[in-house]
Amino acid sequence: MLNSKVLLLLIVSVLAIGGCQSTGGQLADSSSEITRNANEALQSLYASNTEAWQLSRRAKGILVFPGVVKAGFLVGAQYGTGGVLFKHGRKSGFYNIVAGSYGLQVGVESFNYVMFFMDNDSLNYLEKSQGWEVGVGPTVVVVDKGFGKSLTTTTAKDAVYSFIFGQKGLMAGIGMQGSKISKIDPE
């Protein structure tokens, strides 16, 4: 019983700290550091996943979130700042991602999240929306190892493909989740 109380206190603390950061505080990292971290995460994905590299060659834009943190105990939160949108290999903007969830879940983890925008319509939707709620707008397909093996440049017909990789920590359970991606302006 004591262990579950300690775990609950830890998770609530992490969520509270993450919530404080998402209310408009300044980013700790400079734009050059954010860009470097995003490039490193993207190169890590390419090194481990040839399908991602193939998609990148046709993508109109690639949005990279290195080090997204997710924590939960029945109610959960996910926060990632320092996302970078690359267009034609060049930095085009900075974004954050915030999500909330509920359900049977417990733990804390971090991971990298990359989205490949395959057409101009989906990329324009991201750039022009005042905070894109994932699930509203362009269809997002999460690529897992099984699906990724059958994904080729001729079978890739969806608007947005996303990859989650580099997980650290432990998060278990099932739950409903909503994510919102918003443009930010780091100093």
Secondary structure, 3 states (H helix, E strand, C coil): CHHHHHHHHHHHHHHHHHHHHCCCCCCCCCHHHHHHHHHHHHHHHHHHCHHHHHHHHHCCEEEEEEEEEEEEEEEEEEEEEEEEEEECCEEEEEEEEEEEEEEEEEEEEEEEEEEEECCHHHHHHHHHCCCEEECCCCCEEECCHHHHHHCCCCCCCCCEEEEEEEEEEEEEEEEEEEEEEEEECCC
